Structure formats: C-alpha cells, structure tokens
Amino acid sequence: MRPILSPTLPYYSLKDYLQSRFGERVQKVTLDAGLTCPNRDGRVGWGGCLYCNARGSGTGAAAQGQSISQQLVEGIGKLSARYQARKFIAYFQSFSNTYAPLARLQELYDQALAHPQVVGLSIGTRPDCLSPTSIDLLASYSRTHLVWLELGLQSAHDRTLRLLNRGHDVACFAEAVQQAANQGLQVLAHVILGLPQEDQADMLATAKFLATLPLAGVKIHLLYIIKGTRLAELYVRGEVQPLSRADYVDIVVSFLELLPPQLVIHRLTGDPHPEELVAPTWCLDKSAVLQQIKKKFLDRQTFQGRLWKPACQAARGS
C-alpha cells in the first residue's frame, strides 16, 4: 500500500512539507556569508572538492560587498514577485556555513532571522565543521523557527570521498548526523549521483546507508561538470563521463524507493549556472528532468519508500 506522500507526487517533496507546516507557499532565499572551507584554507586540504569551483556553488554576493540583510531584501523582492510568497527560509549555501567563530555565526544567523518574513534557516556545511557549541546555537533557533542543517556526504563510500578530496570519511558524517539529531535538529543529507568510478549499485548502497540514519531529508544532485574545477580537467581528458538523462532518471527513482517515506526530498537535480556549465547540457532543462522522473515513477508503478524496510524488519530479514 502506498503511503500518503504528496497530493500529486510519488515522493515527499519540500514544497508539500512546507505547505503542510506553514499553510502557504514558502521560498528559500540563497545567501552567501563570505565564509570558506577547511578543504580550501589548508586546515584539511587545499583546492576544495573535485567538483567545486572558486564560488563554492554560491552567488558571489559576499565578495561584491552585499550584507546578509541586503541579499535577503533583494532575494525576497524577486521571489515575492515571481511566486507571490510571503514567508521565506534564509539558505546559507556557499561553502561551509558553520566554519567561523561562534560569535560570527550568531551575527550572521541573527541578521537573517531579523527579517520579519523569514521563518527559518537552512545551513549548508560539512560534517567536520560542526562543534557542540555550533549545534547548540542552531538548536536554540529551532525552538522558534524551522532549522535545517544541510550536511554534505555525496557518497557512502570512503574510496569515493578520497577520490573527491572531501577530507572526511563516512563515519564522520554519520557521527555528525547523530549528534545534531540528538539535539533535535532536522538534518538534511546532500548526495551526488554519477560520481566517478561509481556504478548504480554503489549509488543505491548510499541510499540504503542514508535510510539507517536519523535524517529528516535528502537533497539529490546530479554530477555536472563546472568550468575551473579539477573535474573539468578530467572531463576534457576523457576520464569522466556524466550520466545520460535516461540513466539519471532511472537511478533517482530507484534511489527514492529505498528511502523512508517520511524523509523530505528537497531536491532531485541541480541548478548549475549556465555560463559555468561544461556538461551535461541536458541538466539545464530542470522542468523536463523532473517531468521525466515523475513519469518514470508512474511507468514503474512505484513510489518513495516502496523498497524501504524499517530497522526492526531489516534485522529480522523480513
């Protein structure tokens, strides 16, 4: 029997979660806090992850001198006009947004929550950039606002994390998830499908691993090639080949079948900057990708969680 995931979708989307929690549309405003990453400043490594460029998947707004308040005003103005939304989540996206002194982090988060239309925070960071004090700070905000802690994993295979130059292992991620969940935080895992030297079985093993953790959500990205990255150099040499759209769609559906139905699916593909994208070009048509994923669910007559087994059932082998 299919669980009730969404009125229109075979998976539990972020849009439906926010609608059920707030009773209206809520949009995320992407923010750049001007922070960096221990994989770039030498504490863990240099140069960042294999797929990451100098902007760290961000907007570059901080480098242009825009404060968090200014970015919010501009972002809310655009999203209000486009979606008629009245409530917003401040999404700290670029680099590692718990990688700063606690006083600096509190200043940034407070600045975001001071806006009267901001109802929550979404904090993107690395599992090795959390401390008991930063977790406590985020937990304190969760008493009055929605707080998502977004942790990058990318793959549940240590060999892949080494290849990506992540600078942490899978055990570090699992420990960070447990510590944050113990403080009542809603933790969101980031994963990438199509990573070098991974086949479909490897990717689905990552889904099975996520299903064992106290996560509240998952964000799935496609591996795309961005200019100025070491991954782009490998692509030019023919050493890396992105997934086709058909393969990606098929793997996404199989991935979601293995996840618990209560996990909120925040994303099913990425949003590369067109001027930075090298390949695959098909990912620029996000609407078509999402439609193909929905169609594949229907064609296979399946849904999120269909193959998921609660821990007690898995232990019995049932």
Secondary structure, DSSP 8 states (H G I E B T S, - for coil): ------SS-SS-BHHHHHHHHHSS-EEEEEE------TTTSSSS-SS--TT--TTTTS--TGGGT--HHHHHHHHHHHHHHHH---EEEEEE-SS-TT-S-HHHHHHHHHHHHTSTTEEEEEEEE-GGG--HHHHHHHHHHTTTSEEEEEEEEE-S-HHHHHHHT-SS-HHHHHHHHHHHHHTT-EEEEEEEES-TT--HHHHHHHHHHHTTS--SEEEEEE--EETTSHHHHHHHTTS-----HHHHHHHHHHHHHTS-TTSEEEESS----TTTEEE-GGGG-HHHHHHHHHHHHHHHT--TTTT---HHHHHHT-
